[in-house]
Amino acid sequence: MRLIQVQALTVVFQHWFHLAAEEDSSAQCVELYLKQVKATTPTLLYFLVNMVDDEGNTALHYSMSHGNFSVSQVLLDSGPESPEKQGVVLQLLSLGDVNARLAPAGQTALHLAVRRGREDMVRLLLSAGADCNAQDQSESTALMNACELGCCDIITALLERPDCDVTLTDRDGRSALSIALQAPHPDAASLLRTHMTSRDLASFSHHK
């Protein structure tokens, strides 16, 4: 019986790393696989996401090192948390290009973290040197994305960066504030207005 269990786990191990840890792994396939596991064998989910190979690496290690941030996001969003997870992300980001762009939309990991509403990942990326003003193919910034979704916690995290430029516009000429107003997300718009007023007052005091 134990031999059968070991063989079954070996098959799961091989299949999982082939699915989630390759350079060209598909985020959609990984997400569907994890949803199926959660629906049928939820106790296996933690084991799977945190499973390590002979070198002590998880699928998250490989997806981050490959720059496959879309798979990384799926793994981070999967639910099971390990104490080492944040440390893994920071370590890998320090070794790679945190501002690498993903085809075809030209988004950075920061854009993806915002689109998924992951404030914790946004703060991790910012602390690792992510460019908060990076613009994708449509010239949208992470702040614009956050305003479109009305994610006030993420907007706050971005506005805390002294280099965050609220005056940038996308390809359609929209600023973060105009996007928040169009959405409409009044709380997001209020955050931006307060920030802009504070910045203007600070600038006026500096030049007095």
N, C-alpha and C positions, 0 to 999 in steps of 0.2 A: 504493500500500500504506500509506504513512504517513498519507494522508488518511483512510483507513478506520480506522486506529488512533486518530487524533484524534477522529473521530466516535464511535467506540465508547467512548472515555474520557469524552467529553462526556455521553453517555447515562448511563454509570455515575455520573458526578458529579451529574447532575440527580436521578437516582433515589435516590441515597444521601442527599442532603440533604433530599429530600422525605420519605424514610422516617424518618430519625434526628434531624433538626434542627427539626422543627415543634413547636409548643407541646403538641399532643396526640399526639405520636409514642408508639407502643406499644413498651414494653420487650420484650414477648414477640416482636413482629414483628422488631425489631432483632436480638434474640438469635438467632432462627431464620435470619435473613438472613446474619449473620456466621458461623454454624455451617456454612451451605451454602457460603459463600465459602471458608472454611478447608478444607472437605472437597474442593472442586473445584479451587480456585486459591489455595493457601495463600500464594503470593508476593504476591497482591493485597491480603491482609489488612492489612499494615502501611500500604500506600499509602492504603487506604480509610479506616481509622480516623484517620489523621493528615492526611487531605486537607483543604486550606483553600479557602475561597471567595475572591471578589475582595477582600473586606475583611480577609482573613487569619484568619478564624475557622474552627474545626473544628466537627464535630457536638457534641463535648464542650462547647465554648464555649456553643453554643445550648441544649443540654439543661440545663446548669447555670444559665444566665441565665433560662430559663423556669421553673426550679424543678422540672424533670422529673428528679428524682434517681434514679428507677428506671432510666431510659435511661442516665443518667450512670454508674450502677453497671455496667451491661452493657458500656459502652464501656471503662471502667476495668478490667473483668475480661477483656476480649477477648484479652489477651496482648501485642500489640505496644505497646512503650513508647517514648515520645519524651522527650528530655531536658527538654522544657518542660512535661510533663504535670502535675507537682506544682505548678509555678508557676501554671499555668492554673487549677487547682482552687482554690488559695489566693486568687488574684486575684478570681475570680468569687464565692467565698464571702464575701469582704470587702465586695463590692458588694451582695449579696443578704441574705436572711434565712436564716441557717444553721439556724434552728429552725422553719422553715416545715413545716407538717404536710400529709401527703398523704392524700387521701380514698381509700377510706372508713375505713381502719383508724386514721387519725390518727397515723401513724408519721412520725418525722423522718428526715432523712438519716442520722443517727447510728444509729437503729434498723436501717435498711436495710444500712448498712455492717457492723454486727454480724451480722445475719442471713446475710450473704454471707461472713463470716469474714475480712473485710478489715481487718487490724490497721493497715496503712499509712493507709487511708482514715479509720479511727477516730481515729488520732492527728492527722491533718490537720484533721478536723472539730473535734476538741477544741481544737486550737491556734487555730482560727478562731472559737472562742466557742460551740461547741455545748453545749447544756445536758445534762449527763450524767444529770440526774434527770428529764428530760422523760418523761411517761407517755402511752402511746397509749390507744386506746379501751378496751382491756382493763386499763388502768392498769399495764402492763408497762413497765419501764425498759430501757435498753440493757444494764445490768448483769444484769438478770433474763434477758434474751435470751441473753447470753453464757454465763450459768450453765446455761441449758437446753441449750445446744450443747456445753458443756464447753470453750470457747475460752479457755484459761488466759492466753495472751498478751494477749488483748483484756481479760480481767478485770483483769489487772495494769495495763494502760494506763488503765482506768477508775478503779481504786482509787488510782492515783497522783494523781488530782484531789482536792484537799483538801475540795471541796464534795460529793464523791460520797456519797450517803446510802444506806447498806446496810440501813437499817431500813424503807424504804418497802415497801409490800405491793401486790400486784395485786388485781384484783376478787375473786379467790377467797381473799384473805387470805394469799397466799404471799409470803414474802420471798425475796431472792436466794439466801440460804443454804438455805432449805427446798426451793427449786427444784433447786439443785445436788445436794442429798441425795436427792431423789425421782428424778432423771434416770436412774441415779445417776452423778455425776461426782465421785469422792472428791478428786481433785486440786484441782478448782474449790472444793469445800467447804473444803479445807484452806487455800487461799489466803484465803478469806473469814474463816475463824476466826482465822488469824494476823493479818490486818488489824484485825479487831475487837478482838482482845486487845491489840495495839499501841496502838490508839486509846484503849482504856480505861485502859491504863497511863499514856499521855501525859496523859490527862485527870486521872487521880489525882495525878500528879506536879505538874501545874499548880495543883491546888487544895490541895496540902499546906501 
